[in-house]
Amino acid sequence: MRKRKIDHVTDYRFDSSVTFLPHRLLLRPRESHGLRIASSQLEISPAHRIRWQRDALDNSVAVVSFTAPAAFSTGRDSTAPD
């Protein structure tokens, strides 16, 4: 079986602190006889809890509940000229 490595980064920036509601993440393909996930790693901030479950189509769903607000970020590179 051929191995693949996938890296993905999503970065959100806000003009003020925000509090997130729970998020449902569908990040993993459905495993089958021709597809097996050897390992996975999920890094999320701010502080959170993750609960894994299966949906009606047998997809892995991560339900992320955030326990802290997101930090303030200007969304600008501070070294960039005005």
N, CA and C atoms as a LAMMPS dump frame, in Angstrom:
ITEM: TIMESTEP
0
ITEM: NUMBER OF ATOMS
246
ITEM: BOX BOUNDS ff ff ff
-5.0000000000000000e+02 5.0000000000000000e+02
-5.0000000000000000e+02 5.0000000000000000e+02
-5.0000000000000000e+02 5.0000000000000000e+02
ITEM: ATOMS id mol type element x y z
1 1 1 N 0.852 -1.181 0
2 1 2 C 0 0 0
3 1 3 C 0.898 1.244 0
4 2 1 N 0.591 2.188 -0.821
5 2 2 C 1.349 3.428 -0.941
6 2 3 C 1.05 4.343 0.25
7 3 1 N 2.079 5.008 0.782
8 3 2 C 1.903 5.928 1.901
9 3 3 C 1.886 7.364 1.407
10 4 1 N 1.056 8.171 2.056
11 4 2 C 0.95 9.601 1.75
12 4 3 C 1.041 10.37 3.06
13 5 1 N 1.652 11.542 3
14 5 2 C 1.671 12.441 4.149
15 5 3 C 0.976 13.724 3.734
16 6 1 N 0.018 14.154 4.54
17 6 2 C -0.746 15.363 4.246
18 6 3 C -0.59 16.313 5.422
19 7 1 N -0.144 17.534 5.14
20 7 2 C -0.072 18.602 6.139
21 7 3 C -1.029 19.698 5.707
22 8 1 N -1.78 20.22 6.66
23 8 2 C -2.72 21.299 6.361
24 8 3 C -2.713 22.276 7.527
25 9 1 N -2.689 23.562 7.228
26 9 2 C -2.743 24.6 8.257
27 9 3 C -3.848 25.58 7.885
28 10 1 N -4.714 25.865 8.847
29 10 2 C -5.724 26.91 8.682
30 10 3 C -5.478 27.916 9.788
31 11 1 N -5.348 29.18 9.446
32 11 2 C -5.038 30.229 10.414
33 11 3 C -6.083 31.327 10.28
34 12 1 N -6.808 31.587 11.369
35 12 2 C -7.808 32.656 11.377
36 12 3 C -7.274 33.811 12.203
37 13 1 N -7.538 35.037 11.761
38 13 2 C -7.125 36.23 12.506
39 13 3 C -8.35 37.121 12.705
40 14 1 N -8.451 37.69 13.917
41 14 2 C -9.616 38.484 14.275
42 14 3 C -9.188 39.854 14.782
43 15 1 N -10.055 40.839 14.636
44 15 2 C -9.764 42.194 15.101
45 15 3 C -9.975 42.359 16.6
46 16 1 N -10.604 41.391 17.249
47 16 2 C -10.786 41.405 18.698
48 16 3 C -10.916 39.952 19.163
49 17 1 N -10.875 39.752 20.473
50 17 2 C -11.017 38.389 21.006
51 17 3 C -12.388 37.839 20.65
52 18 1 N -12.429 36.553 20.35
53 18 2 C -13.694 35.908 20.007
54 18 3 C -13.843 34.625 20.808
55 19 1 N -15.091 34.216 21.007
56 19 2 C -15.403 32.948 21.659
57 19 3 C -16.067 32.067 20.626
58 20 1 N -15.563 30.855 20.462
59 20 2 C -16.085 29.944 19.452
60 20 3 C -17.196 29.06 19.997
61 21 1 N -18.153 28.771 19.167
62 21 2 C -19.137 27.733 19.451
63 21 3 C -18.513 26.403 19.031
64 22 1 N -19.125 25.262 19.369
65 22 2 C -18.553 23.972 18.955
66 22 3 C -18.429 23.866 17.431
67 23 1 N -17.382 23.219 16.992
68 23 2 C -17.107 22.977 15.576
69 23 3 C -17.178 21.481 15.301
70 24 1 N -17.716 21.116 14.141
71 24 2 C -17.701 19.725 13.665
72 24 3 C -16.678 19.635 12.553
73 25 1 N -15.663 18.811 12.742
74 25 2 C -14.58 18.69 11.773
75 25 3 C -14.63 17.328 11.103
76 26 1 N -14.663 17.318 9.792
77 26 2 C -14.6 16.078 9.006
78 26 3 C -13.249 16.086 8.304
79 27 1 N -12.265 15.458 8.916
80 27 2 C -10.885 15.568 8.462
81 27 3 C -10.297 14.275 7.925
82 28 1 N -10.923 13.168 8.216
83 28 2 C -10.359 11.872 7.858
84 28 3 C -11.21 11.203 6.784
85 29 1 N -10.565 10.591 5.802
86 29 2 C -11.353 9.817 4.832
87 29 3 C -11.899 8.561 5.499
88 30 1 N -12.954 8.042 4.963
89 30 2 C -13.532 6.8 5.49
90 30 3 C -12.602 5.646 5.126
91 31 1 N -12.225 4.855 6.11
92 31 2 C -11.323 3.733 5.858
93 31 3 C -12.065 2.605 5.158
94 32 1 N -11.303 1.842 4.358
95 32 2 C -11.865 0.696 3.638
96 32 3 C -10.752 -0.325 3.438
97 33 1 N -11.029 -1.382 2.683
98 33 2 C -9.994 -2.397 2.447
99 33 3 C -8.805 -1.821 1.673
100 34 1 N -9.012 -0.766 0.908
101 34 2 C -7.943 -0.161 0.124
102 34 3 C -7.374 1.113 0.731
103 35 1 N -7.916 1.528 1.875
104 35 2 C -7.456 2.766 2.5
105 35 3 C -7.411 2.584 4.009
106 36 1 N -6.219 2.719 4.558
107 36 2 C -6.045 2.598 6.001
108 36 3 C -5.237 3.794 6.485
109 37 1 N -5.659 4.405 7.579
110 37 2 C -4.947 5.541 8.154
111 37 3 C -4.001 4.997 9.215
112 38 1 N -2.688 5.148 8.97
113 38 2 C -1.682 4.623 9.898
114 38 3 C -1.59 5.489 11.151
115 39 1 N -1.66 6.808 10.992
116 39 2 C -1.614 7.706 12.144
117 39 3 C -2.163 9.063 11.736
118 40 1 N -2.548 9.825 12.73
119 40 2 C -2.999 11.189 12.479
120 40 3 C -2.73 12.022 13.721
121 41 1 N -2.628 13.32 13.522
122 41 2 C -2.369 14.234 14.627
123 41 3 C -3.133 15.511 14.357
124 42 1 N -3.764 16.039 15.374
125 42 2 C -4.566 17.245 15.247
126 42 3 C -4.113 18.231 16.312
127 43 1 N -3.663 19.408 15.894
128 43 2 C -3.239 20.456 16.82
129 43 3 C -4.181 21.636 16.676
130 44 1 N -4.803 22.024 17.783
131 44 2 C -5.813 23.088 17.764
132 44 3 C -5.541 24.036 18.921
133 45 1 N -5.715 25.325 18.671
134 45 2 C -5.722 26.294 19.765
135 45 3 C -6.857 27.273 19.461
136 46 1 N -7.493 27.856 20.463
137 46 2 C -7.192 27.857 21.885
138 46 3 C -7.579 26.544 22.567
139 47 1 N -7.512 26.558 23.909
140 47 2 C -7.826 25.359 24.701
141 47 3 C -9.184 24.785 24.283
142 48 1 N -9.279 23.456 24.296
143 48 2 C -10.465 22.795 23.752
144 48 3 C -10.588 21.371 24.284
145 49 1 N -11.736 20.771 23.985
146 49 2 C -11.979 19.34 24.2
147 49 3 C -12.417 18.768 22.859
148 50 1 N -11.968 17.554 22.547
149 50 2 C -12.378 16.886 21.299
150 50 3 C -13.139 15.625 21.65
151 51 1 N -14.271 15.435 21
152 51 2 C -15.058 14.201 21.129
153 51 3 C -15.203 13.619 19.73
154 52 1 N -14.717 12.397 19.526
155 52 2 C -14.828 11.737 18.227
156 52 3 C -16.114 10.933 18.177
157 53 1 N -16.779 10.978 17.038
158 53 2 C -17.994 10.187 16.832
159 53 3 C -18.109 9.811 15.364
160 54 1 N -19.056 8.981 15.028
161 54 2 C -19.322 8.572 13.641
162 54 3 C -20.669 9.139 13.218
163 55 1 N -20.739 9.612 11.966
164 55 2 C -22.016 10.103 11.463
165 55 3 C -22.776 8.952 10.797
166 56 1 N -23.917 9.27 10.195
167 56 2 C -24.778 8.245 9.593
168 56 3 C -24.109 7.512 8.432
169 57 1 N -23.104 8.14 7.805
170 57 2 C -22.399 7.51 6.685
171 57 3 C -21.077 6.882 7.116
172 58 1 N -20.881 6.735 8.431
173 58 2 C -19.699 6.111 9.033
174 58 3 C -18.428 6.945 8.872
175 59 1 N -18.569 8.253 8.705
176 59 2 C -17.416 9.156 8.676
177 59 3 C -16.993 9.489 10.103
178 60 1 N -15.695 9.649 10.332
179 60 2 C -15.198 10.112 11.628
180 60 3 C -15.429 11.613 11.724
181 61 1 N -16.051 12.04 12.807
182 61 2 C -16.345 13.452 13.024
183 61 3 C -15.739 13.854 14.367
184 62 1 N -14.926 14.902 14.352
185 62 2 C -14.383 15.457 15.589
186 62 3 C -15.258 16.641 15.984
187 63 1 N -15.858 16.573 17.161
188 63 2 C -16.633 17.696 17.679
189 63 3 C -15.729 18.417 18.673
190 64 1 N -15.36 19.644 18.334
191 64 2 C -14.419 20.412 19.152
192 64 3 C -15.2 21.477 19.913
193 65 1 N -15.094 21.434 21.245
194 65 2 C -15.696 22.442 22.11
195 65 3 C -14.564 23.254 22.711
196 66 1 N -14.573 24.544 22.466
197 66 2 C -13.496 25.409 22.935
198 66 3 C -13.764 25.851 24.367
199 67 1 N -12.727 25.803 25.195
200 67 2 C -12.86 26.137 26.618
201 67 3 C -12.228 27.481 26.955
202 68 1 N -11.686 28.175 25.944
203 68 2 C -11.077 29.494 26.149
204 68 3 C -11.321 30.334 24.902
205 69 1 N -11.391 31.651 25.051
206 69 2 C -11.55 32.505 23.865
207 69 3 C -10.279 32.531 23.033
208 70 1 N -10.434 32.874 21.767
209 70 2 C -9.282 33.017 20.88
210 70 3 C -8.573 34.32 21.2
211 71 1 N -7.259 34.295 21.134
212 71 2 C -6.465 35.487 21.431
213 71 3 C -6.661 36.532 20.349
214 72 1 N -6.48 37.763 20.725
215 72 2 C -6.57 38.89 19.804
216 72 3 C -5.423 38.836 18.804
217 73 1 N -5.711 39.107 17.564
218 73 2 C -4.692 39.192 16.522
219 73 3 C -5.111 40.273 15.55
220 74 1 N -4.174 41.102 15.134
221 74 2 C -4.53 42.197 14.228
222 74 3 C -4.764 41.708 12.81
223 75 1 N -4.237 40.515 12.492
224 75 2 C -4.376 40.019 11.136
225 75 3 C -3.413 40.682 10.179
226 76 1 N -2.446 41.449 10.7
227 76 2 C -1.464 42.14 9.868
228 76 3 C -0.068 41.724 10.281
229 77 1 N 0.82 41.744 9.342
230 77 2 C 2.234 41.523 9.603
231 77 3 C 2.791 42.825 10.174
232 78 1 N 3.281 42.775 11.424
233 78 2 C 3.742 44.009 12.079
234 78 3 C 4.979 44.591 11.414
235 79 1 N 5.636 43.831 10.562
236 79 2 C 6.827 44.355 9.877
237 79 3 C 6.474 44.98 8.529
238 80 1 N 5.234 44.851 8.096
239 80 2 C 4.824 45.385 6.789
240 80 3 C 4.635 46.895 6.889
241 81 1 N 5.046 47.646 5.865
242 81 2 C 4.837 49.1 5.883
243 81 3 C 3.362 49.434 5.761
244 82 1 N 2.966 50.595 6.278
245 82 2 C 1.553 51.029 6.181
246 82 3 C 1.194 51.459 4.791
